[in-house]
Amino acid sequence: MSYKIEFLQKAKRDLKKVDRVMQVVIKEKIITLAENPEVLKTNIKPLKGEFKNKFRLRVRDYRVIFQIENQTVTILIVAIGHRKEVYS
């Protein structure tokens, strides 16, 4: 199953703040997530607390916070940031 990817405006701004090399790596991981999430299953974990019903994808020291929209088979990218800052 392949997913459609959508970004919140905040996530687009977050991605622009990351250096260019990491932007490419993060984009590649997001594409892999959409095409074959099973490959990344060791890097994906469900979140708790205020991020309930969301997941995180680990990409080196960065995290991609996303949720799955079941009715539209869409992965909605909520936030992207360094692991020290993305959860705040």
C-alpha positions in Angstrom: 0.0 0.0 0.0 1.3 3.4 -0.9 0.4 6.6 1.0 -0.1 10.1 -0.2 2.1 12.7 1.7 0.8 16.0 2.9 2.6 18.7 5.0 1.2 21.1 7.4 2.5 24.6 6.8 4.5 24.4 10.1 6.2 21.2 8.9 7.2 22.9 5.6 8.7 25.8 7.6 10.5 23.3 9.9 12.0 21.5 7.0 13.3 24.8 5.5 15.2 25.5 8.7 17.2 22.2 8.5 20.5 22.3 6.5 20.3 21.2 2.9 22.1 17.9 3.3 19.7 16.8 6.0 16.7 18.1 4.0 17.6 15.6 1.3 18.0 12.7 3.7 14.7 13.6 5.5 12.8 13.9 2.1 14.2 10.5 1.0 13.0 8.9 4.3 9.5 10.5 3.9 9.3 9.1 0.4 10.3 5.7 1.6 7.7 6.0 4.4 5.0 6.7 1.8 6.0 3.9 -0.6 7.0 1.1 1.9 6.6 2.0 5.6 7.5 -1.6 6.5 11.2 -0.9 5.7 11.3 1.8 8.3 9.4 0.0 11.1 12.4 0.0 13.5 12.6 3.8 13.2 8.9 4.4 13.7 7.2 4.6 17.1 3.8 5.8 18.4 3.9 8.9 20.6 2.1 9.5 23.9 0.7 12.5 25.8 -0.2 15.5 23.7 1.1 13.7 20.6 -1.3 10.8 21.0 -2.4 9.2 17.7 0.8 10.5 16.1 4.0 8.7 15.2 7.7 9.7 15.0 10.1 8.7 12.3 13.7 8.9 13.4 16.1 10.3 10.8 19.6 10.5 12.4 19.3 13.3 15.0 16.0 14.6 13.6 12.4 13.5 14.0 9.5 13.6 11.6 6.2 13.7 13.5 3.3 12.4 11.4 -0.2 11.0 11.7 -2.0 8.6 9.3 -5.3 9.8 8.0 -7.1 6.4 7.5 -10.0 7.6 5.4 -7.8 9.2 2.7 -4.7 6.9 3.0 -2.6 10.0 3.7 0.4 10.6 5.9 0.2 14.1 7.3 3.6 15.5 8.3 3.0 17.6 11.4 6.5 18.7 12.4 10.1 18.2 11.6 13.0 19.1 13.9 16.0 18.2 15.9 15.3 15.6 18.6 15.9 18.0 21.4 13.4 20.6 20.1 10.7 18.8 18.1 8.6 17.6 21.1 8.3 21.0 22.8 
